Amino acid sequence: MALSENPESGSVTEASEASETPDGPARRGRVRARRAAVMAVPATLVAGALAVLTAEGALGVQFAISGMPFTVTATELNGTGFEQFGGLDEMAPGSPNAGDTGGQVLVVTSAIKNATLTKLCQSVDLGGTNLLITAGGGAEKVSATDLTTDSTELTGDAAFNNIEIGNDASTLTKAGVKGPIGVFSQQADTVRIANLRQTNYATTAGVFKLPGLKLRFSSSGC
């Protein structure tokens, strides 16, 4: 790959070395092998660093949001390993939902290592109708690992255990996610929110289990 990126310098050097030694083809092979090994070292280190950072949560999963907010409600959320900090979500270039925001939405990111939700409801206003999703209304609750939500509004009756307020977001440790350096944040060992209601622009999870899932169109949302 290195040779294809810089064909002129590579071919000139190899040709001169081959002409000066009787075993030209073998010499070229050794030169190519050494150069390939040298060029592979930085790429391997970068790939390894990215893998470590992703595993540690220092790099979040990034995607272009649609710019359409959706509502999420639950009668109760319980979580272990809670973090919260400010962020900025980006819409795809040219999104018709950008309006006068420039395609950016200021959000509060909430991260929970392990969460359960009772009577989950999610709805998206499509203009005249709503796409409605419900789950966890029976004996088995909705469960999620490595759950993150990007919200512009969150309400409910909340209780935290061992909460820390005012952390730098880049130093968070409870949920395995790290926010931008210099950003105000908070974290706690556990969180409980009754009568949860969120206006979200994005949600991600490592595992998301929705028992009793039902998807349908409805004249009303959550």
C-alpha positions in Angstrom: 0.0 0.0 0.0 2.9 2.3 0.8 4.4 1.7 -2.6 1.2 2.6 -4.4 0.9 5.8 -2.5 4.4 7.0 -3.5 5.2 5.1 -6.7 7.9 7.4 -8.0 10.2 7.5 -5.0 9.8 3.8 -4.3 10.5 2.6 -7.9 13.6 4.8 -8.4 15.2 3.6 -5.2 14.6 0.0 -5.9 15.9 0.2 -9.4 19.2 1.8 -8.4 19.7 -0.8 -5.6 18.9 -3.6 -8.0 21.4 -2.4 -10.6 24.2 -2.1 -8.1 23.9 -5.7 -6.9 23.9 -8.9 -8.8 20.9 -10.4 -7.0 18.5 -7.6 -8.0 15.2 -9.4 -7.6 16.1 -10.7 -4.1 17.4 -7.3 -3.1 14.1 -5.7 -4.2 12.2 -8.2 -2.2 14.1 -7.4 0.9 13.7 -3.7 0.4 10.0 -4.0 -0.1 9.6 -6.2 3.0 11.5 -3.7 5.2 9.5 -0.8 3.9 6.2 -2.7 4.3 7.1 -3.5 7.9 8.1 0.1 8.7 4.9 1.5 7.1 2.8 -1.1 9.0 4.0 0.0 12.4 2.2 3.4 12.6 -1.0 1.9 11.2 -1.0 -0.9 13.7 -0.4 1.4 16.6 -3.2 3.7 15.5 -5.6 0.8 15.0 -4.7 -0.6 18.4 -5.1 2.8 20.1 -8.6 3.3 18.5 -9.6 -0.2 19.6 -8.5 0.6 23.2 -10.2 4.1 23.2 -13.4 2.6 21.8 -13.4 -0.1 24.4 -12.9 2.4 27.2 -15.7 4.6 25.9 -13.3 7.5 25.1 -14.6 7.5 21.5 -18.4 7.4 21.2 -20.2 5.9 18.2 -20.9 8.8 15.9 -23.7 9.0 13.3 -25.6 11.8 11.6 -29.0 12.3 13.3 -32.2 12.7 11.3 -33.1 15.9 13.2 -36.5 14.6 14.0 -37.1 14.5 17.8 -38.8 11.5 19.4 -40.5 11.1 22.7 -39.6 8.4 25.2 -41.6 7.6 28.4 -41.4 5.0 31.1 -43.2 4.6 34.4 -39.8 3.8 36.0 -36.1 3.6 35.0 -33.5 1.9 37.2 -29.8 2.0 36.3 -26.3 1.3 37.6 -23.4 3.3 36.4 -24.8 6.7 35.5 -23.2 9.7 33.7 -24.5 12.9 32.2 -22.8 15.7 30.2 -23.4 18.2 27.4 -22.9 17.5 23.7 -23.6 18.5 20.2 -25.3 16.3 17.6 -24.9 16.8 13.8 -27.5 16.2 11.1 -26.5 14.9 7.7 -25.4 17.7 5.3 -28.3 19.3 3.5 -30.9 17.8 5.9 -34.3 19.3 5.4 -34.8 19.3 9.2 -31.8 21.6 9.8 -33.9 24.8 9.8 -31.9 27.7 11.1 -29.7 25.6 13.4 -27.0 24.8 10.8 -27.8 21.1 11.3 -26.6 21.1 14.9 -28.6 20.3 18.1 -27.3 21.0 21.6 -28.1 17.9 23.7 -27.6 16.4 27.1 -26.1 12.9 26.9 -27.1 10.4 29.6 -25.1 7.2 29.8 -26.1 4.2 31.9 -24.1 1.0 32.1 -27.1 -1.2 32.9 -30.7 -0.1 32.8 -34.2 -1.5 33.1 -37.3 0.4 32.0 -41.0 -0.4 32.9 -43.7 0.3 30.3 -41.5 1.8 27.7 -43.1 4.0 25.1 -41.4 5.7 22.1 -43.2 7.9 19.5 -42.1 9.9 16.5 -44.4 12.6 15.1 -44.5 12.0 11.3 -46.9 14.9 10.6 -50.5 13.8 11.0 -49.6 10.4 12.4 -47.2 8.9 14.9 -45.0 5.9 14.8 -45.5 4.3 18.2 -43.4 1.6 19.9 -44.3 0.0 23.2 -42.6 -2.7 25.2 -42.0 -4.0 28.8 -45.6 -3.7 29.8 -45.8 -7.2 31.3 -43.8 -9.1 33.9 -40.5 -8.7 32.0 -39.0 -5.2 31.8 -37.1 -3.6 29.0 -33.3 -4.0 29.6 -30.3 -2.3 28.0 -26.5 -2.3 28.4 -24.3 0.6 27.6 -27.3 2.8 27.0 -26.9 6.4 25.9 -29.6 9.0 25.0 -29.1 12.5 23.6 -31.9 14.6 24.9 -33.1 18.2 24.8 -35.6 17.7 27.6 -35.8 15.2 30.5 -38.4 15.2 33.3 -39.3 12.8 36.1 -38.8 12.1 39.8 -35.1 11.2 40.2 -33.0 9.7 42.9 -29.2 9.1 42.8 -26.7 7.2 45.0 -23.2 8.5 45.5 -23.6 11.3 43.0 -20.7 13.6 41.9 -21.6 16.9 40.4 -19.2 19.2 38.5 -16.8 16.6 37.1 -14.9 17.2 33.9 -16.7 15.0 31.4 -13.4 13.6 30.1 -12.7 12.0 33.6 -16.0 10.1 34.0 -15.7 6.5 35.1 -19.2 5.1 36.1 -20.6 4.1 32.7 -17.5 3.7 30.6 -18.2 6.8 28.5 -16.0 9.9 28.4 -17.3 13.2 27.3 -15.4 16.2 25.9 -12.6 17.8 28.0 -13.6 20.9 29.8 -17.4 20.1 29.8 -19.5 20.1 33.0 -20.8 16.7 34.0 -22.1 14.5 36.8 -22.1 10.8 37.6 -23.6 8.4 40.2 -23.4 4.8 41.2 -27.1 4.3 40.6 -30.1 6.2 39.3 -33.9 5.8 39.6 -36.3 8.0 37.6 -40.1 7.6 38.1 -42.5 8.9 35.5 -39.6 9.4 33.0 -40.2 11.6 29.9 -37.6 12.5 27.4 -37.3 14.4 24.1 -34.5 12.6 22.3 -32.6 13.0 19.1 -30.5 9.8 19.4 -30.3 6.6 21.4 -27.6 3.9 21.3 -27.1 0.7 23.3 -24.8 -2.3 23.3 -27.8 -4.6 23.9 -31.5 -3.6 23.9 -34.1 -6.1 24.9 -37.8 -5.2 24.4 -40.2 -7.9 25.6 -43.7 -7.6 24.3 -42.6 -5.2 21.5 -45.4 -3.6 19.5 -44.9 -1.2 16.6 -47.8 0.6 15.0 -49.1 3.9 13.7 -51.2 6.0 16.0 -53.1 9.3 16.0 -51.5 10.1 19.4 -47.9 9.8 20.7 -46.6 8.8 24.1 
